[in-house]
Amino acid sequence: MADRVCPTDSLAAKLLPKKTQFWISGSLAAFMIIMPNLLILVIFREFVYYPELFDAIILYLCIQFSSHIQRFQHIRQALLTGKKKLAKDLLAPMVLRETAMLSDVGVSKAAIETLLLRFHYQALVCSFLFIVFGPFTLLTYRLCYELHLVWNTKIDAYREFGKPVAKLVMLFQWLPIRLNSLLCILLNRGFTLFSYLKAQRLTSHWNESHGAILLRANHFALDVNLSGAVFYKGTKVRRTKYIGRGEPTAQFMPNVIAIVNRVLAVNLLLLLLTCLIINTLFTSI
């Protein structure tokens, strides 16, 4: 006798949204959030007496990163004073991974990885987009990035809904992530950058996730262990572990701040140089 299809099952199949519906709704939701704000600012800029100052304010707001550095330093101070529970509590809002089972080294490593990733995603990508494409491309990316954090595809509820924004964010990040990864190595390890390029054969890593690219490059720049397995909601997720001289500790964390400051300084110099060139060109016309 043939199996009967339960009426409730067929009804559920009709009502439950498919992947394509999630993609469409995710795309429309992002469009409806970003476009009105973008249009208002584009129109408002036309009435601003100093549009360059308006652009500079957009850049300043988009590259704000000081709160993450402050939290990073608080985590380090908590680890140095033996307040392990406080360090985990400070780390928890910065990451999706579980923090309860982390050791002191695990907390240090997670804080370092998070700071480096956020620094590249929030500060360096924004600087690159502003220099190359202007303030409104930068603003579009920053809004998309904030939506990506909220609709993170690692969260089950947003696994499909958040994919359109995630794909767009990855497109914005593709070139600046790779350029600034190499800049980190050049500023910290000098001409060993060429041995890194030869050893890694970057042409075979074009489809690699941006997080993996950044962690591998910064592991080489800092010569310390990074990445490795993490837990999300009790599930162990294996990641490639990059081996350096040893595991990062609270005493090592200032080295991360140092490389962040160096790379940020170079990006700001490039920004000032670009503004100077543009200003010279306009005054000579």
Disulfide bonds with the S-S distance in Angstrom:
none
